[in-house]
Amino acid sequence: MVRPTKWRRIENIPKIPYFIPSDKDVAEVPENILKLEELEAIRLKDLEGLEQGECAQKMEVSRPTFQRILLSAREKIADSLVNGKVIRIEGGNFTLNICPVRCTECGKEWMESFENLESIKNGEYLCPDCGSMEVICGQNCKGRFGRRNCWRHGRNFE
């Protein structure tokens, strides 16, 4: 059985989703797709100058996983710069936060990504065990990341 991919926690979603070489026609230029967690790894390590262990801890992954993400990102960026390729930033296995949730009907508790929980506000999110719509915050927003990206208090990108 294949192990499920662990969510990688990111803090920033870029406002500009792509970079295009200025002297190229976009239709003809090959592209590299940089995942959001790869961009976050570059931001933490190369822009903020954090140690690899600190970066891995912030993204909630192991150090070897962080290293693989970082190497993949650097390879794509180098290929784009050297060969004049477009960089498009999208996708990946990321979340802005991982929230504990609980069903008040059956008592089931589990961890869920912030993005999946956005539909709770609209009454569309159901308990995976009993199908109840009575799903609440499991720690009342006092988890490791506080209210910053809690589904109950709305997204904060600053």
NORZIPE-V53068 format. One record per pair of residues at least 24 apart in sequence whose ideal C-beta (glycine too) atoms are under 10 Angstrom apart, sorted by the first residue. I is the first residue (numbers start at 1). J is the second residue. Records with the same first field share a line. If there is no record, write none. Layout:
I = J / J
//
This chain:
4 = 93
5 = 92 / 93
6 = 59 / 60 / 61 / 62 / 65 / 93 / 95 / 98
7 = 37 / 59 / 60 / 61 / 92 / 93 / 94 / 95 / 96 / 97 / 98 / 111 / 112 / 113 / 114 / 115 / 116
8 = 35 / 36 / 37 / 38 / 40 / 41 / 56 / 59 / 60 / 61 / 65 / 66 / 69 / 92 / 93 / 94 / 95
9 = 37 / 40 / 57 / 58 / 59 / 60 / 61 / 94 / 95 / 96 / 97 / 98 / 113 / 114 / 144 / 145 / 149
10 = 35 / 36 / 37 / 38 / 39 / 40 / 41 / 43 / 44 / 58 / 59 / 60 / 92 / 94 / 95 / 96 / 97 / 149
11 = 40 / 43 / 44 / 58 / 59 / 96 / 97 / 145 / 148 / 149 / 157
12 = 36 / 39 / 40 / 43 / 44 / 96 / 157 / 158
13 = 39 / 40 / 89 / 94 / 96 / 155 / 157
14 = 39 / 40 / 43 / 89 / 90
15 = 157
16 = 89
17 = 87 / 88 / 89 / 90
18 = 86 / 87 / 88 / 89 / 90
19 = 77 / 80 / 81 / 85 / 86 / 87 / 88 / 89
20 = 80 / 84 / 85 / 86 / 87 / 88
21 = 80 / 81 / 83 / 84 / 85 / 86 / 87
22 = 84
23 = 84
24 = 84 / 85 / 86
26 = 86
29 = 80 / 83 / 84 / 85 / 86
30 = 79 / 80 / 83 / 84 / 85 / 86
31 = 76 / 80 / 85 / 86 / 87 / 88
32 = 73 / 75 / 76 / 77 / 78 / 79 / 80 / 81 / 83 / 85 / 86 / 87 / 88 / 89
33 = 76 / 86 / 87 / 88 / 89 / 90 / 91 / 92
34 = 72 / 73 / 76 / 77 / 80 / 87 / 88 / 89 / 90 / 91 / 92
35 = 69 / 72 / 73 / 76 / 89 / 90 / 91 / 92 / 93 / 94
36 = 89 / 90 / 91 / 92 / 93 / 94 / 95 / 96
37 = 61 / 65 / 66 / 69 / 70 / 72 / 73 / 91 / 92 / 93 / 94 / 95
38 = 68 / 69 / 70 / 71 / 72 / 73 / 74 / 75 / 76 / 77 / 89 / 91 / 92 / 94
39 = 69 / 73 / 76 / 77 / 87 / 89 / 90 / 92 / 94
40 = 66 / 69 / 70 / 73 / 92 / 94
41 = 65 / 66 / 67 / 68 / 69 / 70 / 71 / 72 / 73 / 74
42 = 69 / 70 / 73 / 74 / 76 / 77
43 = 73
44 = 70
45 = 69 / 70 / 73 / 74
46 = 70 / 73 / 74 / 77
59 = 94
60 = 95 / 97 / 98 / 144 / 145
61 = 93
95 = 149
96 = 145 / 148 / 149 / 150 / 151 / 155 / 156 / 157
97 = 143 / 144 / 145 / 146 / 147 / 148 / 149 / 150 / 151 / 155
98 = 143 / 144 / 145 / 149
99 = 137 / 138 / 139 / 141 / 143 / 145 / 149 / 150 / 151 / 152
100 = 136 / 137 / 138 / 139 / 140 / 141 / 142 / 143 / 144
101 = 125 / 127 / 135 / 136 / 137 / 138 / 139 / 151
102 = 127 / 134 / 135 / 136 / 137 / 138 / 139
103 = 127 / 128 / 129 / 130 / 131 / 132 / 133 / 134 / 135 / 136 / 138
104 = 132 / 133 / 134 / 135 / 136
105 = 129 / 130 / 131 / 132 / 133 / 134 / 135
106 = 130 / 131 / 132 / 134
108 = 132 / 135
109 = 138 / 139
110 = 135 / 138
111 = 138 / 143
112 = 138 / 151
113 = 151
114 = 145 / 148 / 149 / 150 / 151 / 155
115 = 149 / 151 / 155
116 = 151
117 = 150 / 151 / 152
118 = 151 / 154 / 155
119 = 151
120 = 151 / 152
121 = 151 / 152 / 154
125 = 151
//
